[in-house]
Amino acid sequence: MRRILMLAILLLSLSVVTAQDNPAVTEEPNVVPVDSSATVTDPVEETTTEESAPSAQPPSLFGDALSELISLRNDLELLATAVQGTVRPDGWSGNLDVTNPQLPLLIRLDMELLLADTLGFDAPAGWFGTAFSEAVYQARDMRHDIELLADALLGDGQRPDGWDGMTNPLWACDRSTQTLVNMLAQGDFYVAIADPADPNYCQILELLVVDYVQKNLFTIDTTESYFTAAVRTTLPGSVAVNTDFAVGFFDISATQRAAVIPNGTVITPIGRNAANEFSRMVLFEGDGFLLFAEYTFTSLTEEEFETLPAAPAVQTTCTADWC
């Protein structure tokens, strides 16, 4: 039942994105502006401009995830051919348009359709499934799942000729292990080393990083936080209004009152009034508003306040119910 619901969500998400994108395609045809000064003797120049324009566009919307998305489409088609020949499940898109922002969703949808058509939604153990996030994480999750699906359909380690496969052995592990390993590496704390060829690679990696954290980071005799004040202010949900008197203003000088921001409202600090060293005003963003308020009416500490950059010149707004 869960897999049927997930497939329905995928289809609904695809239809919503399509409905939003189609008007833009219709209204913005790829037409080269005509130079009114040009004559009929200039066809070569016009043709060159029209043909070279697409090459000037970025080749992908997906950055570093592009190559993995292409590999995923290739391997998914190879897997479908290996188990079903030329037949494809109903609804199969086979899409590999790297200019289509829906590409990760379309690949995931085809993978779920192949799963349903072959295993009847009985997903292999450890299957990640759909997670709506950045393309690089969607690609990572799909690579993890397609390898599980290939093992289930063809046998452990058996792959069709031409299979691109997993370029990062860490992607075979669960999300928690991946996240912890990447966080430690990014913070220059520790790099866990394990043999990817070991059949227990992920279990060994998990034990190594957990053991390191427990024996080293959690035993440090210090009152200092692991995260700096600057980092804490960027964490979602880390700052909130903590009084009944937090007035929001449209201007940094606090002359244009908007409304009282309700106690407990989650906010994200954007920047402070750096022009006035005595000002306590901070530009805060929240659900339905972008306003200035005094940081002392929030959970933002003085140390965190001092790390904020100067507030950018923006158009403040307030469309929340309490405005």
N, C-alpha and C positions, 0 to 999 in steps of 0.2 A: 504494500500500500504506500509505504514511504517513497519508493522509487517511482511509482506512478505519479504521486504528488510532485516530486522533483521534476519529472519530465514535463508535467503541466506548467510548472513555474518557468521552466526554460522556454517553452513555446510561447507563454504569455509575455515573457521578457523580450523575446525576439520580435513579437508582433508590436509591442509598445515602441521599441527602438526603431523598428521599420517605419511605423507611423510618424515618428518624429523626424526621421531622416529624409523620407521621400520628398517632402515639399522643397527642402533645400536643393536637392538634385534637380528638381524641375525648374526652380527659380534661378538657378545658377548654371546655365548651360555653358559648356566649354567652347565659347566663341571668342575668336581673336578680334579685338576692336579694329575697325577699319579706319585707316588714315585718310582723311578727306582730301589730303594733298596728293595721294598716290594716284597714278594713272594706270592704264591697262598694260603698260610696259613693265610693271613691277611684280609680276606673278611669282618670280623666283624668290624674291625677298619675303613676300607674304607667306609662301609655303614653308620657307625655312623657319620663320618665326612660329608658325603654327605647329610644326613638327618638333621643334626644340623645346617648346613650353613645358610639356609633361616631364621632360628630363630634369627641369629645374626644380620640380616638386620633390619634397622629401619622399624617399622610397617606401616609408612605412610609418604607421602610427604607433608602433609597438616597441620601438627602441631595440634593446638587447634581446627582447623576447621574440623578435621576428624569425630568426633562424630556427628556433625551437618550434615555433608554430608551423613553419614549413615542414620540418621533420615530422611533426605530429600528423599533419595531413597525409604525408607520404606513407608513414607507417600504418595509419588507420586504413588507408585504401588497400595496402598490402595485406593487412590482417583480414579485412572484409573479403578480399579476393581468395585468400587461402581457405576460408571456411565456407564461403557462399558462391564462389566463382564470380560471374558478372552480375549476379543478383544483389540488389541493395534494399535495405528496409524502406518501407513507405515513409516519406518525409525526408529522405536523405538529401543533403544539399551538395556535398562534395566540394564546397566552396573553398577557394584558395585565392581570394581577392585581397591582397595585402593592403589595399586602400580602404577596405571595408571595416569600419570600427567594430562591427559585429563578429569579426572572424573568430576570436576565441570562443564566443558563445556558439557559433555554428559548428565548430569542430567538436566542442563538448556535447552538443545536441546529437551529432552523428554517432559519437562514441556511446552515448546512452541508448540510442536506437539500436546499435549493434549488440549491446549488452542485452537489451530486452528481446531482440530477435533470436538470440542464441541461448542465453541462460535464463530468459524469462524474468529479468529483474533480480535474479538471485546473485547479487554482486559478490565477487570474491572477498575473502576476509581482508580487512584493511583498506577497502575501497574508500577514497576520499569523497568522491561525489562533487557536486557543484558548489563552488564558493565564489560569490561575486566580489572580485577584488581586482587589483592591478593585473595587467596582462602577464607580467613576469611570474606572478604567483599562480595565475590560472594555467599557464604553460607548465609550470612545475607540477601542479596537481594532476594535470592531464597526463603528463609523462609517467608519473607514479601509477596512475590508474590503467593506462594502456599496457604497461608491462605486466600488471596483474591480470588483465584481460587476456593478453597473449599467452601467459602461462596456463590460464584456465582452459583456453580453447585449443592450444597447440601442444601443451605439455611444458613443464618447467624448462626454461632456457631455450626452447625451440622457437626459431624465428624464420620468417620467409627471407629469401634472397633479396638483398637491397635494403634490409632493415637498418634504419639509422641508429636507433637505440638510445640509451641513456648516456648523456655526456657528463653528467654530474652524479657520482654514486650516492651522494647524500640524499638525492631526491627519492631514493628507494625507502628512506626511513620515514617515520611518522612526523607529523608537523611539529610536535613539541620538541623532538630531538633536533630537527632542522633549525628551529627557531633558536634554541639554546646554543647550539654550535655556532650559528651565524652571529649571535649577539656577543659571545665571548671573543670570537675572531675580530669582530668590528671594534670592540673595545680594547683590543690588544692585550686581553687578559691571558688567553690560552688558546692554543691550536691543538685540538685532539687529533691524534694520528692512529688510524686503524687501516687494516688491509681490506680494500674493497672486494677482493677476491674471496675473502672469508665468508662462508655462508651465514655466519652470525655477525656480519659487519655492523648492522644497525644496533643490535643488542650491545655489542662491545662498545660502540661509540656512545650510546646512551649512558652506560655505566661509567665510562671515562669522564664525560663532562659533568655528570651529576656528582661523582666522587670529588672532582676538582672543586666544584662550587661549595660543596658541604665542608670540605677540609680546609679550603683556603679563603673564599670570600665570606662565608658565614661565620668564620672564627676570628676575623680581624677585630682587634680590640680598639674600636674607634667609634666616635659619635658622628662621624661624617657620613653623609648619604652617598650611596653608590652613584646617584645621578646628580649632576650639577644643577644649580638653580636655573640656569638657562635651559637645560633639557627639561626640567620639571614643568616649566611654563608651557611647553609645547605638547605635553601629554594630554590626550583627550580626556575630559572630565576631571582634570587635576585642579581646576579653579572653579569656585562657585561663590555666589553672593551669600553672605552669612549674617546679614542683619535685615531689619525691616525698614531701613532708612537709606538704602542705596538708590540715589536719584540718578537717572540717566540723562545726559545732555547731548544736544546735537552738535555743540561746538566745544573746542578744547578749553575755552575760557569760562565755561559753565555759565553762560548768560542765556542760553536757549534751552529751557527745560523740556524734556520729553515726557518722562513718567518715572514712577518708582519701580525699580526692577525687583520682582518678587524674591523674597528670601528663598534660598536653595536653588536659584536658577544657575545652570551650568554655563560657564562663559569661557571664552578663549581670549587671552590678552594679545593684542596686536602690536601695540607700541605705546610709549608714554610721552608726556609733554617734556621733551628734552630742552626746549627753549627757556623754560623757567625752572631753575633748580629747586625752587620751593613748592612747585606744583605737585600734587599727588594724583593728577588726572591720567587715566589710562584709557586707550581706545579698546573696547571690548566687543567681541562678536559672539552672538548667540543665535538661538532659533528665532528668526524673524526680526532681528535687530542688529544694528552696528552703531554703538553709542559710546560716549565718554562717561566715565564715572570715577570716583575716588577709589583707589585701590584698597584703602583702609576699610572699606565696607565689603571686602571680599576676603577669601582665604589666601590671596596672594601675599607673600611675606615681603618685608622690606628688601631682603637680599634678592629675591626674585624680581621685584620691581626695578631694582638697580640694573639688572641684566637686560632689561627690555630695550630694544632699539627705539629710535625716534618714531613717533606715530606718523604714518604716511598721510598725505593729503588725499582724502577720500570723501565721497558723498555719504554722510551718515543717514541712517534710515531706521524706522521702527514700525513694523507691521504686525507685531505680536498682539495678542488679545488684550494685554494689560496697558498698551500704549494709549 
